[in-house]
């Protein structure tokens, strides 16, 4: 397994948000986490990414225990977090946004730009425009492209289709479909059309726990079972 999370608890002060959470991701797997708002999904991604520390339990990534490793080290070790809020550097150009991602990974700028253009060709028309002028969907596609710079091993993607129009959701779906199998992913997502079509495994989260795991394709295709957790 690339990532194994074993019985972690995570708290904000005295409030325990994640309770005895266990999850695994194999190399090349696309794993989804579904659940209502406030279920603990984003907290879980932040914990794997190193922004939060578990109070108990272990996180093993690439054979090493990383529960106390910070986000900078996790990123350099190949774990990339795509935030829910479509956060880009609005005052920089799209090219400069890509350059900022390329620099710490040691990837050449032209190669990094090519990676982003490959997954979303229209971005080539905006390379010298301020990223703040991009639509929400264009920002999301830029962030997905940036996350692939430096050949990461694990992507953590938080609500990639939230707030997007149907047309751009199709573009995001195409990108996820395109990169599936080339990198491991944990994706928090509410859009069950995307989940059912792409997931290798689905974890349902409710009130900080995981009450159900859907591993067989016939289970994943049964939307009614997952809907009860949304």
PyMOL commands that place a pseudoatom at each C-alpha (Angstrom):
pseudoatom trace, name=CA, resn=UNK, resi=1, chain=A, elem=C, hetatm=0, pos=[0.000, 0.000, 0.000]
pseudoatom trace, name=CA, resn=UNK, resi=2, chain=A, elem=C, hetatm=0, pos=[1.179, 3.535, -0.747]
pseudoatom trace, name=CA, resn=UNK, resi=3, chain=A, elem=C, hetatm=0, pos=[-0.807, 4.998, 2.163]
pseudoatom trace, name=CA, resn=UNK, resi=4, chain=A, elem=C, hetatm=0, pos=[-2.198, 3.295, 5.260]
pseudoatom trace, name=CA, resn=UNK, resi=5, chain=A, elem=C, hetatm=0, pos=[-4.089, 5.265, 7.887]
pseudoatom trace, name=CA, resn=UNK, resi=6, chain=A, elem=C, hetatm=0, pos=[-4.680, 3.239, 11.036]
pseudoatom trace, name=CA, resn=UNK, resi=7, chain=A, elem=C, hetatm=0, pos=[-7.168, 4.212, 13.758]
pseudoatom trace, name=CA, resn=UNK, resi=8, chain=A, elem=C, hetatm=0, pos=[-6.397, 7.933, 13.912]
pseudoatom trace, name=CA, resn=UNK, resi=9, chain=A, elem=C, hetatm=0, pos=[-8.121, 10.459, 16.145]
pseudoatom trace, name=CA, resn=UNK, resi=10, chain=A, elem=C, hetatm=0, pos=[-7.856, 14.173, 15.344]
pseudoatom trace, name=CA, resn=UNK, resi=11, chain=A, elem=C, hetatm=0, pos=[-9.118, 17.021, 17.520]
pseudoatom trace, name=CA, resn=UNK, resi=12, chain=A, elem=C, hetatm=0, pos=[-9.588, 20.783, 17.446]
pseudoatom trace, name=CA, resn=UNK, resi=13, chain=A, elem=C, hetatm=0, pos=[-8.845, 21.605, 21.068]
pseudoatom trace, name=CA, resn=UNK, resi=14, chain=A, elem=C, hetatm=0, pos=[-11.116, 19.364, 23.149]
pseudoatom trace, name=CA, resn=UNK, resi=15, chain=A, elem=C, hetatm=0, pos=[-13.446, 18.574, 20.229]
pseudoatom trace, name=CA, resn=UNK, resi=16, chain=A, elem=C, hetatm=0, pos=[-12.557, 15.228, 18.623]
pseudoatom trace, name=CA, resn=UNK, resi=17, chain=A, elem=C, hetatm=0, pos=[-13.358, 15.565, 14.919]
pseudoatom trace, name=CA, resn=UNK, resi=18, chain=A, elem=C, hetatm=0, pos=[-12.011, 12.268, 13.558]
pseudoatom trace, name=CA, resn=UNK, resi=19, chain=A, elem=C, hetatm=0, pos=[-12.604, 9.105, 15.570]
pseudoatom trace, name=CA, resn=UNK, resi=20, chain=A, elem=C, hetatm=0, pos=[-10.785, 5.851, 14.871]
pseudoatom trace, name=CA, resn=UNK, resi=21, chain=A, elem=C, hetatm=0, pos=[-10.406, 6.499, 11.123]
pseudoatom trace, name=CA, resn=UNK, resi=22, chain=A, elem=C, hetatm=0, pos=[-8.711, 3.832, 9.003]
pseudoatom trace, name=CA, resn=UNK, resi=23, chain=A, elem=C, hetatm=0, pos=[-8.195, 4.053, 5.235]
pseudoatom trace, name=CA, resn=UNK, resi=24, chain=A, elem=C, hetatm=0, pos=[-5.762, 2.752, 2.631]
pseudoatom trace, name=CA, resn=UNK, resi=25, chain=A, elem=C, hetatm=0, pos=[-4.715, 3.709, -0.891]
pseudoatom trace, name=CA, resn=UNK, resi=26, chain=A, elem=C, hetatm=0, pos=[-2.729, 1.451, -3.200]
pseudoatom trace, name=CA, resn=UNK, resi=27, chain=A, elem=C, hetatm=0, pos=[-0.450, 2.628, -5.982]
pseudoatom trace, name=CA, resn=UNK, resi=28, chain=A, elem=C, hetatm=0, pos=[-2.536, 4.062, -8.828]
pseudoatom trace, name=CA, resn=UNK, resi=29, chain=A, elem=C, hetatm=0, pos=[-5.834, 3.841, -6.944]
pseudoatom trace, name=CA, resn=UNK, resi=30, chain=A, elem=C, hetatm=0, pos=[-8.529, 6.510, -7.053]
pseudoatom trace, name=CA, resn=UNK, resi=31, chain=A, elem=C, hetatm=0, pos=[-10.270, 6.529, -3.680]
pseudoatom trace, name=CA, resn=UNK, resi=32, chain=A, elem=C, hetatm=0, pos=[-13.236, 8.775, -2.880]
pseudoatom trace, name=CA, resn=UNK, resi=33, chain=A, elem=C, hetatm=0, pos=[-14.505, 10.013, 0.482]
pseudoatom trace, name=CA, resn=UNK, resi=34, chain=A, elem=C, hetatm=0, pos=[-18.175, 11.015, 0.612]
pseudoatom trace, name=CA, resn=UNK, resi=35, chain=A, elem=C, hetatm=0, pos=[-20.280, 12.481, 3.393]
pseudoatom trace, name=CA, resn=UNK, resi=36, chain=A, elem=C, hetatm=0, pos=[-22.282, 15.477, 4.531]
pseudoatom trace, name=CA, resn=UNK, resi=37, chain=A, elem=C, hetatm=0, pos=[-20.742, 18.867, 5.267]
pseudoatom trace, name=CA, resn=UNK, resi=38, chain=A, elem=C, hetatm=0, pos=[-19.095, 18.769, 8.672]
pseudoatom trace, name=CA, resn=UNK, resi=39, chain=A, elem=C, hetatm=0, pos=[-18.470, 15.023, 8.563]
pseudoatom trace, name=CA, resn=UNK, resi=40, chain=A, elem=C, hetatm=0, pos=[-14.688, 15.516, 8.889]
pseudoatom trace, name=CA, resn=UNK, resi=41, chain=A, elem=C, hetatm=0, pos=[-13.624, 14.960, 5.279]
pseudoatom trace, name=CA, resn=UNK, resi=42, chain=A, elem=C, hetatm=0, pos=[-11.467, 18.083, 4.896]
pseudoatom trace, name=CA, resn=UNK, resi=43, chain=A, elem=C, hetatm=0, pos=[-9.912, 17.539, 8.315]
pseudoatom trace, name=CA, resn=UNK, resi=44, chain=A, elem=C, hetatm=0, pos=[-8.934, 14.061, 7.180]
pseudoatom trace, name=CA, resn=UNK, resi=45, chain=A, elem=C, hetatm=0, pos=[-7.216, 15.367, 4.021]
pseudoatom trace, name=CA, resn=UNK, resi=46, chain=A, elem=C, hetatm=0, pos=[-5.405, 18.054, 6.028]
pseudoatom trace, name=CA, resn=UNK, resi=47, chain=A, elem=C, hetatm=0, pos=[-4.169, 15.396, 8.445]
pseudoatom trace, name=CA, resn=UNK, resi=48, chain=A, elem=C, hetatm=0, pos=[-2.772, 13.193, 5.680]
pseudoatom trace, name=CA, resn=UNK, resi=49, chain=A, elem=C, hetatm=0, pos=[-1.153, 16.281, 4.107]
pseudoatom trace, name=CA, resn=UNK, resi=50, chain=A, elem=C, hetatm=0, pos=[0.581, 17.152, 7.375]
pseudoatom trace, name=CA, resn=UNK, resi=51, chain=A, elem=C, hetatm=0, pos=[-1.372, 20.293, 8.321]
pseudoatom trace, name=CA, resn=UNK, resi=52, chain=A, elem=C, hetatm=0, pos=[-2.831, 18.556, 11.380]
pseudoatom trace, name=CA, resn=UNK, resi=53, chain=A, elem=C, hetatm=0, pos=[-1.410, 15.915, 13.703]
pseudoatom trace, name=CA, resn=UNK, resi=54, chain=A, elem=C, hetatm=0, pos=[-3.325, 12.843, 14.885]
pseudoatom trace, name=CA, resn=UNK, resi=55, chain=A, elem=C, hetatm=0, pos=[-3.696, 12.461, 18.640]
pseudoatom trace, name=CA, resn=UNK, resi=56, chain=A, elem=C, hetatm=0, pos=[-3.581, 8.687, 18.262]
pseudoatom trace, name=CA, resn=UNK, resi=57, chain=A, elem=C, hetatm=0, pos=[-3.110, 6.146, 15.511]
pseudoatom trace, name=CA, resn=UNK, resi=58, chain=A, elem=C, hetatm=0, pos=[-0.572, 6.016, 12.680]
pseudoatom trace, name=CA, resn=UNK, resi=59, chain=A, elem=C, hetatm=0, pos=[-0.185, 7.273, 9.125]
pseudoatom trace, name=CA, resn=UNK, resi=60, chain=A, elem=C, hetatm=0, pos=[2.212, 5.261, 6.988]
pseudoatom trace, name=CA, resn=UNK, resi=61, chain=A, elem=C, hetatm=0, pos=[3.178, 6.682, 3.597]
pseudoatom trace, name=CA, resn=UNK, resi=62, chain=A, elem=C, hetatm=0, pos=[5.569, 4.927, 1.249]
pseudoatom trace, name=CA, resn=UNK, resi=63, chain=A, elem=C, hetatm=0, pos=[6.679, 2.618, 4.054]
pseudoatom trace, name=CA, resn=UNK, resi=64, chain=A, elem=C, hetatm=0, pos=[7.423, 5.407, 6.568]
pseudoatom trace, name=CA, resn=UNK, resi=65, chain=A, elem=C, hetatm=0, pos=[5.429, 6.651, 9.543]
pseudoatom trace, name=CA, resn=UNK, resi=66, chain=A, elem=C, hetatm=0, pos=[4.577, 10.290, 8.813]
pseudoatom trace, name=CA, resn=UNK, resi=67, chain=A, elem=C, hetatm=0, pos=[2.004, 11.303, 11.422]
pseudoatom trace, name=CA, resn=UNK, resi=68, chain=A, elem=C, hetatm=0, pos=[4.224, 14.118, 12.720]
pseudoatom trace, name=CA, resn=UNK, resi=69, chain=A, elem=C, hetatm=0, pos=[5.626, 15.228, 9.354]
pseudoatom trace, name=CA, resn=UNK, resi=70, chain=A, elem=C, hetatm=0, pos=[4.819, 18.784, 8.281]
pseudoatom trace, name=CA, resn=UNK, resi=71, chain=A, elem=C, hetatm=0, pos=[3.107, 19.769, 5.012]
pseudoatom trace, name=CA, resn=UNK, resi=72, chain=A, elem=C, hetatm=0, pos=[6.283, 21.097, 3.351]
pseudoatom trace, name=CA, resn=UNK, resi=73, chain=A, elem=C, hetatm=0, pos=[8.079, 17.778, 3.831]
pseudoatom trace, name=CA, resn=UNK, resi=74, chain=A, elem=C, hetatm=0, pos=[5.019, 15.808, 2.711]
pseudoatom trace, name=CA, resn=UNK, resi=75, chain=A, elem=C, hetatm=0, pos=[4.799, 17.915, -0.464]
pseudoatom trace, name=CA, resn=UNK, resi=76, chain=A, elem=C, hetatm=0, pos=[8.471, 17.351, -1.240]
pseudoatom trace, name=CA, resn=UNK, resi=77, chain=A, elem=C, hetatm=0, pos=[7.916, 13.626, -0.665]
pseudoatom trace, name=CA, resn=UNK, resi=78, chain=A, elem=C, hetatm=0, pos=[5.225, 13.571, -3.350]
pseudoatom trace, name=CA, resn=UNK, resi=79, chain=A, elem=C, hetatm=0, pos=[1.943, 14.357, -1.544]
pseudoatom trace, name=CA, resn=UNK, resi=80, chain=A, elem=C, hetatm=0, pos=[0.045, 17.286, -3.108]
pseudoatom trace, name=CA, resn=UNK, resi=81, chain=A, elem=C, hetatm=0, pos=[-3.067, 18.901, -1.653]
pseudoatom trace, name=CA, resn=UNK, resi=82, chain=A, elem=C, hetatm=0, pos=[-5.560, 20.653, -3.955]
pseudoatom trace, name=CA, resn=UNK, resi=83, chain=A, elem=C, hetatm=0, pos=[-7.606, 22.904, -1.671]
pseudoatom trace, name=CA, resn=UNK, resi=84, chain=A, elem=C, hetatm=0, pos=[-11.376, 23.225, -1.850]
pseudoatom trace, name=CA, resn=UNK, resi=85, chain=A, elem=C, hetatm=0, pos=[-11.369, 27.006, -2.242]
pseudoatom trace, name=CA, resn=UNK, resi=86, chain=A, elem=C, hetatm=0, pos=[-9.655, 27.042, -5.680]
pseudoatom trace, name=CA, resn=UNK, resi=87, chain=A, elem=C, hetatm=0, pos=[-6.861, 29.145, -4.236]
pseudoatom trace, name=CA, resn=UNK, resi=88, chain=A, elem=C, hetatm=0, pos=[-4.456, 30.596, -6.824]
pseudoatom trace, name=CA, resn=UNK, resi=89, chain=A, elem=C, hetatm=0, pos=[-2.042, 33.548, -6.662]
pseudoatom trace, name=CA, resn=UNK, resi=90, chain=A, elem=C, hetatm=0, pos=[-4.453, 36.055, -8.177]
pseudoatom trace, name=CA, resn=UNK, resi=91, chain=A, elem=C, hetatm=0, pos=[-1.931, 38.875, -8.732]
pseudoatom trace, name=CA, resn=UNK, resi=92, chain=A, elem=C, hetatm=0, pos=[0.490, 36.620, -10.622]
pseudoatom trace, name=CA, resn=UNK, resi=93, chain=A, elem=C, hetatm=0, pos=[0.096, 35.396, -14.169]
pseudoatom trace, name=CA, resn=UNK, resi=94, chain=A, elem=C, hetatm=0, pos=[-0.871, 31.815, -14.912]
pseudoatom trace, name=CA, resn=UNK, resi=95, chain=A, elem=C, hetatm=0, pos=[2.730, 31.225, -16.066]
pseudoatom trace, name=CA, resn=UNK, resi=96, chain=A, elem=C, hetatm=0, pos=[4.060, 32.542, -12.741]
pseudoatom trace, name=CA, resn=UNK, resi=97, chain=A, elem=C, hetatm=0, pos=[1.610, 30.344, -10.819]
pseudoatom trace, name=CA, resn=UNK, resi=98, chain=A, elem=C, hetatm=0, pos=[3.009, 27.341, -12.671]
pseudoatom trace, name=CA, resn=UNK, resi=99, chain=A, elem=C, hetatm=0, pos=[6.570, 28.534, -12.073]
pseudoatom trace, name=CA, resn=UNK, resi=100, chain=A, elem=C, hetatm=0, pos=[5.978, 28.674, -8.317]
pseudoatom trace, name=CA, resn=UNK, resi=101, chain=A, elem=C, hetatm=0, pos=[4.930, 25.022, -8.374]
pseudoatom trace, name=CA, resn=UNK, resi=102, chain=A, elem=C, hetatm=0, pos=[7.831, 23.994, -10.612]
pseudoatom trace, name=CA, resn=UNK, resi=103, chain=A, elem=C, hetatm=0, pos=[10.621, 25.622, -8.599]
pseudoatom trace, name=CA, resn=UNK, resi=104, chain=A, elem=C, hetatm=0, pos=[10.596, 23.461, -5.418]
pseudoatom trace, name=CA, resn=UNK, resi=105, chain=A, elem=C, hetatm=0, pos=[10.157, 20.271, -7.440]
pseudoatom trace, name=CA, resn=UNK, resi=106, chain=A, elem=C, hetatm=0, pos=[13.149, 21.058, -9.658]
pseudoatom trace, name=CA, resn=UNK, resi=107, chain=A, elem=C, hetatm=0, pos=[11.095, 20.672, -12.829]
pseudoatom trace, name=CA, resn=UNK, resi=108, chain=A, elem=C, hetatm=0, pos=[11.900, 22.922, -15.802]
pseudoatom trace, name=CA, resn=UNK, resi=109, chain=A, elem=C, hetatm=0, pos=[9.320, 25.626, -16.426]
pseudoatom trace, name=CA, resn=UNK, resi=110, chain=A, elem=C, hetatm=0, pos=[8.658, 24.588, -20.037]
pseudoatom trace, name=CA, resn=UNK, resi=111, chain=A, elem=C, hetatm=0, pos=[8.042, 20.982, -18.934]
pseudoatom trace, name=CA, resn=UNK, resi=112, chain=A, elem=C, hetatm=0, pos=[5.755, 22.153, -16.130]
pseudoatom trace, name=CA, resn=UNK, resi=113, chain=A, elem=C, hetatm=0, pos=[3.735, 24.345, -18.484]
pseudoatom trace, name=CA, resn=UNK, resi=114, chain=A, elem=C, hetatm=0, pos=[3.417, 21.446, -20.911]
pseudoatom trace, name=CA, resn=UNK, resi=115, chain=A, elem=C, hetatm=0, pos=[1.935, 19.257, -18.166]
pseudoatom trace, name=CA, resn=UNK, resi=116, chain=A, elem=C, hetatm=0, pos=[-0.745, 21.831, -17.406]
pseudoatom trace, name=CA, resn=UNK, resi=117, chain=A, elem=C, hetatm=0, pos=[-1.478, 22.399, -21.111]
pseudoatom trace, name=CA, resn=UNK, resi=118, chain=A, elem=C, hetatm=0, pos=[-1.801, 18.652, -21.703]
pseudoatom trace, name=CA, resn=UNK, resi=119, chain=A, elem=C, hetatm=0, pos=[-4.641, 18.292, -19.229]
pseudoatom trace, name=CA, resn=UNK, resi=120, chain=A, elem=C, hetatm=0, pos=[-6.337, 21.588, -20.171]
pseudoatom trace, name=CA, resn=UNK, resi=121, chain=A, elem=C, hetatm=0, pos=[-5.193, 22.854, -23.607]
pseudoatom trace, name=CA, resn=UNK, resi=122, chain=A, elem=C, hetatm=0, pos=[-7.130, 26.197, -23.506]
pseudoatom trace, name=CA, resn=UNK, resi=123, chain=A, elem=C, hetatm=0, pos=[-4.904, 27.355, -20.619]
pseudoatom trace, name=CA, resn=UNK, resi=124, chain=A, elem=C, hetatm=0, pos=[-2.221, 28.164, -23.225]
pseudoatom trace, name=CA, resn=UNK, resi=125, chain=A, elem=C, hetatm=0, pos=[-4.286, 31.254, -24.117]
pseudoatom trace, name=CA, resn=UNK, resi=126, chain=A, elem=C, hetatm=0, pos=[-4.084, 32.581, -20.545]
pseudoatom trace, name=CA, resn=UNK, resi=127, chain=A, elem=C, hetatm=0, pos=[-0.429, 31.990, -19.651]
pseudoatom trace, name=CA, resn=UNK, resi=128, chain=A, elem=C, hetatm=0, pos=[0.386, 35.700, -19.530]
pseudoatom trace, name=CA, resn=UNK, resi=129, chain=A, elem=C, hetatm=0, pos=[-2.925, 36.764, -17.978]
pseudoatom trace, name=CA, resn=UNK, resi=130, chain=A, elem=C, hetatm=0, pos=[-3.424, 37.337, -14.255]
pseudoatom trace, name=CA, resn=UNK, resi=131, chain=A, elem=C, hetatm=0, pos=[-4.731, 34.181, -12.590]
pseudoatom trace, name=CA, resn=UNK, resi=132, chain=A, elem=C, hetatm=0, pos=[-7.283, 36.314, -10.750]
pseudoatom trace, name=CA, resn=UNK, resi=133, chain=A, elem=C, hetatm=0, pos=[-9.143, 36.747, -14.038]
pseudoatom trace, name=CA, resn=UNK, resi=134, chain=A, elem=C, hetatm=0, pos=[-9.756, 33.020, -14.465]
pseudoatom trace, name=CA, resn=UNK, resi=135, chain=A, elem=C, hetatm=0, pos=[-13.184, 31.538, -13.821]
pseudoatom trace, name=CA, resn=UNK, resi=136, chain=A, elem=C, hetatm=0, pos=[-13.646, 29.139, -10.910]
pseudoatom trace, name=CA, resn=UNK, resi=137, chain=A, elem=C, hetatm=0, pos=[-13.503, 26.179, -13.276]
pseudoatom trace, name=CA, resn=UNK, resi=138, chain=A, elem=C, hetatm=0, pos=[-10.349, 27.429, -14.988]
pseudoatom trace, name=CA, resn=UNK, resi=139, chain=A, elem=C, hetatm=0, pos=[-8.713, 27.921, -11.603]
pseudoatom trace, name=CA, resn=UNK, resi=140, chain=A, elem=C, hetatm=0, pos=[-9.628, 24.374, -10.624]
pseudoatom trace, name=CA, resn=UNK, resi=141, chain=A, elem=C, hetatm=0, pos=[-8.062, 22.973, -13.798]
pseudoatom trace, name=CA, resn=UNK, resi=142, chain=A, elem=C, hetatm=0, pos=[-4.949, 25.108, -13.266]
pseudoatom trace, name=CA, resn=UNK, resi=143, chain=A, elem=C, hetatm=0, pos=[-4.645, 23.769, -9.718]
pseudoatom trace, name=CA, resn=UNK, resi=144, chain=A, elem=C, hetatm=0, pos=[-5.027, 20.169, -10.885]
pseudoatom trace, name=CA, resn=UNK, resi=145, chain=A, elem=C, hetatm=0, pos=[-2.332, 20.749, -13.497]
pseudoatom trace, name=CA, resn=UNK, resi=146, chain=A, elem=C, hetatm=0, pos=[-0.026, 22.412, -10.963]
pseudoatom trace, name=CA, resn=UNK, resi=147, chain=A, elem=C, hetatm=0, pos=[-0.481, 19.484, -8.583]
pseudoatom trace, name=CA, resn=UNK, resi=148, chain=A, elem=C, hetatm=0, pos=[0.956, 17.129, -11.211]
pseudoatom trace, name=CA, resn=UNK, resi=149, chain=A, elem=C, hetatm=0, pos=[4.212, 19.080, -11.516]
pseudoatom trace, name=CA, resn=UNK, resi=150, chain=A, elem=C, hetatm=0, pos=[7.183, 17.189, -10.109]
pseudoatom trace, name=CA, resn=UNK, resi=151, chain=A, elem=C, hetatm=0, pos=[5.597, 13.744, -10.562]
pseudoatom trace, name=CA, resn=UNK, resi=152, chain=A, elem=C, hetatm=0, pos=[3.760, 13.384, -7.222]
pseudoatom trace, name=CA, resn=UNK, resi=153, chain=A, elem=C, hetatm=0, pos=[2.768, 9.986, -5.879]
pseudoatom trace, name=CA, resn=UNK, resi=154, chain=A, elem=C, hetatm=0, pos=[-0.423, 10.977, -4.031]
pseudoatom trace, name=CA, resn=UNK, resi=155, chain=A, elem=C, hetatm=0, pos=[-2.961, 13.714, -4.775]
pseudoatom trace, name=CA, resn=UNK, resi=156, chain=A, elem=C, hetatm=0, pos=[-5.396, 14.886, -2.085]
pseudoatom trace, name=CA, resn=UNK, resi=157, chain=A, elem=C, hetatm=0, pos=[-8.227, 16.729, -3.862]
pseudoatom trace, name=CA, resn=UNK, resi=158, chain=A, elem=C, hetatm=0, pos=[-10.951, 18.474, -1.878]
pseudoatom trace, name=CA, resn=UNK, resi=159, chain=A, elem=C, hetatm=0, pos=[-14.339, 18.945, -3.611]
pseudoatom trace, name=CA, resn=UNK, resi=160, chain=A, elem=C, hetatm=0, pos=[-13.029, 19.479, -7.173]
pseudoatom trace, name=CA, resn=UNK, resi=161, chain=A, elem=C, hetatm=0, pos=[-16.480, 20.027, -8.742]
pseudoatom trace, name=CA, resn=UNK, resi=162, chain=A, elem=C, hetatm=0, pos=[-18.077, 22.112, -5.983]
pseudoatom trace, name=CA, resn=UNK, resi=163, chain=A, elem=C, hetatm=0, pos=[-19.747, 25.273, -7.281]
pseudoatom trace, name=CA, resn=UNK, resi=164, chain=A, elem=C, hetatm=0, pos=[-18.880, 24.605, -10.928]
pseudoatom trace, name=CA, resn=UNK, resi=165, chain=A, elem=C, hetatm=0, pos=[-21.217, 24.725, -13.915]
pseudoatom trace, name=CA, resn=UNK, resi=166, chain=A, elem=C, hetatm=0, pos=[-22.122, 21.454, -15.625]
pseudoatom trace, name=CA, resn=UNK, resi=167, chain=A, elem=C, hetatm=0, pos=[-19.868, 22.128, -18.611]
pseudoatom trace, name=CA, resn=UNK, resi=168, chain=A, elem=C, hetatm=0, pos=[-16.735, 22.687, -16.543]
pseudoatom trace, name=CA, resn=UNK, resi=169, chain=A, elem=C, hetatm=0, pos=[-17.582, 19.685, -14.334]
pseudoatom trace, name=CA, resn=UNK, resi=170, chain=A, elem=C, hetatm=0, pos=[-17.284, 17.609, -17.495]
pseudoatom trace, name=CA, resn=UNK, resi=171, chain=A, elem=C, hetatm=0, pos=[-13.816, 19.105, -18.065]
pseudoatom trace, name=CA, resn=UNK, resi=172, chain=A, elem=C, hetatm=0, pos=[-12.759, 18.271, -14.504]
pseudoatom trace, name=CA, resn=UNK, resi=173, chain=A, elem=C, hetatm=0, pos=[-14.141, 14.745, -14.931]
pseudoatom trace, name=CA, resn=UNK, resi=174, chain=A, elem=C, hetatm=0, pos=[-12.134, 14.321, -18.151]
pseudoatom trace, name=CA, resn=UNK, resi=175, chain=A, elem=C, hetatm=0, pos=[-8.946, 15.406, -16.398]
pseudoatom trace, name=CA, resn=UNK, resi=176, chain=A, elem=C, hetatm=0, pos=[-9.486, 12.998, -13.495]
pseudoatom trace, name=CA, resn=UNK, resi=177, chain=A, elem=C, hetatm=0, pos=[-10.257, 10.216, -15.961]
pseudoatom trace, name=CA, resn=UNK, resi=178, chain=A, elem=C, hetatm=0, pos=[-7.142, 11.084, -17.951]
pseudoatom trace, name=CA, resn=UNK, resi=179, chain=A, elem=C, hetatm=0, pos=[-4.757, 10.899, -14.987]
pseudoatom trace, name=CA, resn=UNK, resi=180, chain=A, elem=C, hetatm=0, pos=[-6.438, 7.927, -13.292]
pseudoatom trace, name=CA, resn=UNK, resi=181, chain=A, elem=C, hetatm=0, pos=[-3.936, 5.134, -12.699]
pseudoatom trace, name=CA, resn=UNK, resi=182, chain=A, elem=C, hetatm=0, pos=[-0.885, 7.357, -13.199]
pseudoatom trace, name=CA, resn=UNK, resi=183, chain=A, elem=C, hetatm=0, pos=[-1.007, 8.727, -9.648]
pseudoatom trace, name=CA, resn=UNK, resi=184, chain=A, elem=C, hetatm=0, pos=[-2.799, 7.671, -6.475]
pseudoatom trace, name=CA, resn=UNK, resi=185, chain=A, elem=C, hetatm=0, pos=[-5.630, 9.933, -5.351]
pseudoatom trace, name=CA, resn=UNK, resi=186, chain=A, elem=C, hetatm=0, pos=[-7.931, 10.569, -2.412]
pseudoatom trace, name=CA, resn=UNK, resi=187, chain=A, elem=C, hetatm=0, pos=[-10.804, 12.775, -3.563]
pseudoatom trace, name=CA, resn=UNK, resi=188, chain=A, elem=C, hetatm=0, pos=[-13.503, 14.301, -1.377]
pseudoatom trace, name=CA, resn=UNK, resi=189, chain=A, elem=C, hetatm=0, pos=[-16.553, 14.662, -3.611]
pseudoatom trace, name=CA, resn=UNK, resi=190, chain=A, elem=C, hetatm=0, pos=[-20.324, 15.094, -3.302]
pseudoatom trace, name=CA, resn=UNK, resi=191, chain=A, elem=C, hetatm=0, pos=[-21.162, 14.582, -6.990]
pseudoatom trace, name=CA, resn=UNK, resi=192, chain=A, elem=C, hetatm=0, pos=[-22.088, 10.901, -7.098]
pseudoatom trace, name=CA, resn=UNK, resi=193, chain=A, elem=C, hetatm=0, pos=[-22.098, 10.863, -10.903]
pseudoatom trace, name=CA, resn=UNK, resi=194, chain=A, elem=C, hetatm=0, pos=[-18.350, 11.505, -10.766]
pseudoatom trace, name=CA, resn=UNK, resi=195, chain=A, elem=C, hetatm=0, pos=[-17.822, 9.112, -7.833]
pseudoatom trace, name=CA, resn=UNK, resi=196, chain=A, elem=C, hetatm=0, pos=[-19.678, 6.171, -9.369]
pseudoatom trace, name=CA, resn=UNK, resi=197, chain=A, elem=C, hetatm=0, pos=[-17.891, 6.496, -12.714]
pseudoatom trace, name=CA, resn=UNK, resi=198, chain=A, elem=C, hetatm=0, pos=[-14.334, 6.879, -11.430]
pseudoatom trace, name=CA, resn=UNK, resi=199, chain=A, elem=C, hetatm=0, pos=[-13.958, 5.306, -7.975]
pseudoatom trace, name=CA, resn=UNK, resi=200, chain=A, elem=C, hetatm=0, pos=[-11.906, 2.212, -7.240]
pseudoatom trace, name=CA, resn=UNK, resi=201, chain=A, elem=C, hetatm=0, pos=[-13.118, 2.394, -3.642]
pseudoatom trace, name=CA, resn=UNK, resi=202, chain=A, elem=C, hetatm=0, pos=[-15.391, 4.711, -1.665]
pseudoatom trace, name=CA, resn=UNK, resi=203, chain=A, elem=C, hetatm=0, pos=[-15.301, 5.524, 2.042]
pseudoatom trace, name=CA, resn=UNK, resi=204, chain=A, elem=C, hetatm=0, pos=[-18.436, 7.036, 3.570]
pseudoatom trace, name=CA, resn=UNK, resi=205, chain=A, elem=C, hetatm=0, pos=[-17.764, 9.416, 6.455]
pseudoatom trace, name=CA, resn=UNK, resi=206, chain=A, elem=C, hetatm=0, pos=[-20.329, 10.408, 9.056]
pseudoatom trace, name=CA, resn=UNK, resi=207, chain=A, elem=C, hetatm=0, pos=[-19.741, 12.438, 12.223]
pseudoatom trace, name=CA, resn=UNK, resi=208, chain=A, elem=C, hetatm=0, pos=[-16.003, 11.801, 12.115]
pseudoatom trace, name=CA, resn=UNK, resi=209, chain=A, elem=C, hetatm=0, pos=[-16.248, 8.054, 11.593]
pseudoatom trace, name=CA, resn=UNK, resi=210, chain=A, elem=C, hetatm=0, pos=[-16.254, 5.719, 8.595]
pseudoatom trace, name=CA, resn=UNK, resi=211, chain=A, elem=C, hetatm=0, pos=[-19.405, 3.594, 8.879]
pseudoatom trace, name=CA, resn=UNK, resi=212, chain=A, elem=C, hetatm=0, pos=[-19.207, 2.066, 5.389]
pseudoatom trace, name=CA, resn=UNK, resi=213, chain=A, elem=C, hetatm=0, pos=[-16.671, 1.185, 2.694]
pseudoatom trace, name=CA, resn=UNK, resi=214, chain=A, elem=C, hetatm=0, pos=[-17.688, 0.345, -0.873]
pseudoatom trace, name=CA, resn=UNK, resi=215, chain=A, elem=C, hetatm=0, pos=[-15.045, -1.786, -2.562]
pseudoatom trace, name=CA, resn=UNK, resi=216, chain=A, elem=C, hetatm=0, pos=[-16.880, -3.799, -5.220]
pseudoatom trace, name=CA, resn=UNK, resi=217, chain=A, elem=C, hetatm=0, pos=[-17.922, -2.098, -8.448]
pseudoatom trace, name=CA, resn=UNK, resi=218, chain=A, elem=C, hetatm=0, pos=[-21.514, -3.296, -8.042]
pseudoatom trace, name=CA, resn=UNK, resi=219, chain=A, elem=C, hetatm=0, pos=[-21.604, -1.523, -4.654]
pseudoatom trace, name=CA, resn=UNK, resi=220, chain=A, elem=C, hetatm=0, pos=[-20.035, 1.638, -6.056]
pseudoatom trace, name=CA, resn=UNK, resi=221, chain=A, elem=C, hetatm=0, pos=[-22.587, 1.743, -8.858]
pseudoatom trace, name=CA, resn=UNK, resi=222, chain=A, elem=C, hetatm=0, pos=[-25.470, 1.548, -6.343]
pseudoatom trace, name=CA, resn=UNK, resi=223, chain=A, elem=C, hetatm=0, pos=[-25.961, 5.271, -5.746]
pseudoatom trace, name=CA, resn=UNK, resi=224, chain=A, elem=C, hetatm=0, pos=[-28.841, 4.745, -3.326]
pseudoatom trace, name=CA, resn=UNK, resi=225, chain=A, elem=C, hetatm=0, pos=[-26.537, 3.211, -0.724]
pseudoatom trace, name=CA, resn=UNK, resi=226, chain=A, elem=C, hetatm=0, pos=[-24.141, 6.167, -0.834]
pseudoatom trace, name=CA, resn=UNK, resi=227, chain=A, elem=C, hetatm=0, pos=[-26.882, 8.793, -0.936]
pseudoatom trace, name=CA, resn=UNK, resi=228, chain=A, elem=C, hetatm=0, pos=[-27.853, 8.065, 2.667]
pseudoatom trace, name=CA, resn=UNK, resi=229, chain=A, elem=C, hetatm=0, pos=[-24.470, 9.514, 3.733]
pseudoatom trace, name=CA, resn=UNK, resi=230, chain=A, elem=C, hetatm=0, pos=[-25.010, 12.734, 1.767]
for i in range(1, 230): cmd.bond("trace and resi %d" % i, "trace and resi %d" % (i + 1))
show_as sticks, trace
zoom trace
